[in-house]
Amino acid sequence: MKAEYKKDCPQYLRDYLTYVRVIRNHTELTEEQYYIDLRTFLRYLKYSHGDVPEDTPFDEITIADVPLSYLENFTLMGAYEYMNFLMDVRGNDGAARSRKTSSLRQFYEYLCSKAMLISRNPVEQLEHPKAPQTLPKFLELEQSETLLSSIESRNQKRDFCIITLFLNCGMRLSELVGLNLSDYSESARTLRVFGKGQKERIIYINDACISALNDYIAVRPKSELEPNAIFLSGTTNHNTRLSRRRVQRIVEDQLKRAGLGNLGLSTHKLRHTAATLMYEYGGVDPMVLKDVLGHKSVATTQIYTHLSDSDRRKAAENSPLANFKAPKHDDTDE
């Protein structure tokens, strides 16, 4: 996490973020997300205690002076009121409120059971808001082919390689930007990636990925700053590893070029696309797909088994009674 994120933190939050990164072994991105969620909570505490001038915008409330006593005296009913504030005032949907609930519960678990800074955990019984079940957005096969065929940029081989890996491997954005040359083995046909919680896994890659990687690496500039990073920001010796935001922009730009910019898609939706295409066209078993995607539970993976209309159609057609027809009867009166 960049130092400026911690400048406004009270000491107990700064210590917690260190715990998240060092002991829980979470990524910088996860640490930043905890900070953002808990900053919202501490701003709410300060706001609800009347410590903020009325004309101060919520997003400009400082949190460095929020006393620990506010957290000690917080109640379960106060947590319900906070969830209501998130929904009615902040406009958070069920998924966002569920994530903030998880952040809050883990923060209090640390304060109460790890750091021993407070004597009780008021949110121990706080339930996660029920989020509506929605199917993820993804590109159809023809749309995926259109996207790959339409890629054009100053760094075309790099950008084609990025989108090829997303669509074929289903890797996360953080996994892609973290790729190093040492993670790629052409002979073994593998990439090593580090997923959530820095969990390492091996992704097996196909001919399209190998071809795209080799074509890009052949023109990839040497970098004095990031000599091992696969994806670099430019064409000079002083360029750096591509940032997550830059990769997002690359994907957004190429989706627009392909006429697919109005579908609400993102890098994560390309991950959904890869998973859906593997299941629908590759016949990949959900347990195998779970390992490919780096999911902890097959329950997370099973959403992709509900996406395919063709699978549901095949299931109906393959019923053992699919060809059973009513026997003919003589309708004449006896």
N, C-alpha and C positions, 0 to 999 in steps of 0.2 A: 504494500500500500504506500502511496506517495505520502511524504511527511505532512503535507498541508491538510490531509484528511484528519489528522490527529490533533491539529492545533487547537480546535475548539472542544476537545473531549475533556470531561472531568477525569481524574486519575483512575477511578475505578473502571471506566469504559476503556481507557487506554490500555489498562492491564488486561482487560477481557479480550481485546482485539489481539494483543500479544499471545494470550493463551490459545485463541482460535488458530492463529498462524503457526505457533511453535509446538504446542502440545497436541492440538487436534489435527495438525498437519493439513489445514485447508489452504487453498490457493489464495493469491492476492485478490482475485476477483470475488471469491466467497467472503473474504474478510471485509472487502469494501461493501458488499451487500448487507452484511451484518451491521456495519457502521451506519449505512443509510437507514435501515429499518429502525435501529435503536435511537438514532438521532431524531427521527419522527416521534418516537415514544417520549423521549426526554423533552422535546419541544412541547408536546402535549401536556406533560406534567407541569412544566413551567407556566404554560398558558392557563391550565385549569386551576392553578394556585393563585392566579391573578398577579403574577410577577412580570407581566409583559404590558408595556403601554398599548392602549387600544389601537393606535394607528400603525403598530408594527406588523408587517406581513408575516404570516406563519413561517414561511420559508427563510425568513431572515432572523428568526429567534436564535440566539446563541445558547449553547448548552453547557459551557464550561463551568458555570456556577450552580448547576442543579445539584442540590444537596442530596446525600445518600439517604437522608431521613424521608424524603419524598418517596423513594422506592421501598423503604422499610414499612411505611404506613399505607402503602397501596393495598387495595382490596380486590377480591374477585369481582365484586360489583363494579368497582372502578375499571376493571379490565373489560367488562361488558360495555360500559359507557365509552371506553376508548375504541372498542370495535365499532360501536355505533357512530362515533365521530369519524372513523376511517371510511365508513360506508356513506354517511350522509353529507359530510363536509368535504372530505378528501376525494370522494368518488372512487374508492378502491373496490374492485370486484371481489368475488369470493376467493379467487386464487391468490390475489394480492394480500387479502386479509389473512388467509391461511398461512402464507409465508411469514407475515409479520407476527402471527401467533407463535409459530415455531421459533422465530428469532427471540421473542420475548420469553418463552418458556426456557429456552436454553440459557439465556442471559441470567434469569433468576436462579436456575439450577447452579450456575457458576457462583453467583453472589452468595447463595445460601449454603451450598454443600462443598464447594471447592475453596473459595476465598474466605468463607466464614465471615462475610461483612454484614450480613443481615441474619436475623434469628429465625425467620420463617419465609416460606415460599407461597405468596398469595395467589400465584397463577398456576399452581400445580394441577388444579382441576379444570383449568381453562380448556374448553374443547375447540377444535379447529372448525371454523365456519365451513359448512358444506358447500363445496364448489360444484357447479353444474358440469356434468360430463359432456365434453365437446370433442368431436373428432378433429385431429390436427389437420391443418391445410398441407397440401403437397401438390407437386406437379405430376400430371399424367405422363406416361412414357413418351408420347409424341411431343408434349411440351418440353420435356427434358432434352429430347433430341434437338428441338428448335433452339433451346438455350445454348447448347454446346456448339451448334452450327453457326450461331450469331455472334460469338465472342470476338470483339475487336477493341484493341486498346494499344497504347504505347508499349505496354509490357504484356503483349498478347500471350506469349508462351507461359508466362507466370500466371496470368489470370485464367487461362484455359486449364492449367494444372490445378489451380485452387478449386475451380468449380467441378472438375473431373473427380477430384478426391472427395468433395462433399457428396456428389451424386452416386459415387460408387462405394464409398466406405462408410458413410453415415457418421463421420466423426464430428465431434463438437467443435465449435469455433475456437475455444481455448486450446483444444488438442492440436488443431491445424496450425495456429500461430506459434505453438511451442515446438513444432517439428524441427529437428536438427539433421544435418547431413549424416551424422553417426547413427541416426535412428532408421535410416533407409538401407535395406539390403536387397539389391537386385537379384542376387543369386538365390536367396531364400524367399524372394517375392513377399517381403514383409515390411511393415512400418511399425516402429515402437511408439506408442503414444502414452501420455499421462493424463488420466481422466480426473473425475472428482476425487478430492482427497489425495491427489497425487498418486492414485492407483495406476500402476503400470499394466498395460496389456499390449498384445501383439495383434496387429491387423494384417490379414493376408490380402494382397492386392492382385488385381487382374492385369491383363495386357494393356488395357487402356490407361490405367494408372502408371504402369511402368513406362510406357511410351511418353506420357505427358511429363512425368518426372525427369526422364532422361533428356527430353527436348529442352526443358527449362534449365536443368542443371548445366547443360552444355553452354548456355548463354548467360547463366547467372554470374553477376560480377563478384569478384572477391571483395570481402568487406574487412576492413581493419577493426571495426567496432564489434561486428557480429560474425566472426569467421565461420561459425558452425551452423548458424541459422539457415534453414532452407529458403524461406520466403523473405525477401528483402524489399525495402521501401523504394529503391531506385536503381540507378545504373552506375553509381560512383563507388569508390573505395570507402566512402564515409557514410554510406547508407546503413540503416539499422533494420532490425527485425520488424516485419509488418505488425502494426498494432491491430487489435480486435476491431476497432472502429474503421480502420482503413480497409480491412477485408470486408466488413459490412457494406462499405461504400462501393467497393468493387462489385459485389454481388448485386447491390441495388442498381448500379449503372448498367450492368449486363442484362439484368431482367428487363429493364426499360428498353434496351436495344432490341431485345427479342420480342417486344410487344407484350411482355408479361408483367409489367410494372404495376398493374392495377389489381393484382390478386392478393395483396397483403402478405407477400412472401418475404422471407428473410433467410439468413444463413441457417437458422435452426429448422426452418421449413424444408431446406434442402436435405437436412438429416432425416426428417420425416419422409421425404421423397425416396431417399435411398432405402430406408427400411421397408417402405411400402412396395417398392419395385422388387426388392429381394424376396419378399413374401409372396407377392402376387405372380411374378414371372419366374422367379428362381425356385419357388417351392421350398424356401428355407424354413426349417422347423423353428417354432418360436423359442425353443431352448437354445438353439444355435444362434438365432438372431439376438437373443439376450446377451450372449457373450460378445458378438460382433459389435453391438452398440455400447457395451460396458454398463448395462443395467444391473442393479443389485438384485432385483427380483423379476421373475418372469411376468408378474402381474403388470409391471410397467410396460413390458413388451407386448402384452396381449392386445393392447389397443389396436395394433396394426393388423391383427387377425379379423377385425371388424370393419376394415376400410373397404374391402374389395367387393363390389357388386357382383363381379364375375364369379368369385368364390361362392357367394350365396346362391347364385344361379346354378353353378355346378352341383352344389350340395342338393338342391331340389331335383336336378336332372338325374343324379346318381342314386337316388333313393331306390331300393330294391323293388318298390311298388310303382316306380315311375311309369311303367308301360302297362300296368294293369287296367283293363277297361271293363266296363260293366257288361256282363253277359247279355246276349240278345234273348229277348223273350217274345213269344207270340202274344201280341196284344189283343187278339180276337177273343171274344167271350166264349167260355166253354159251355 
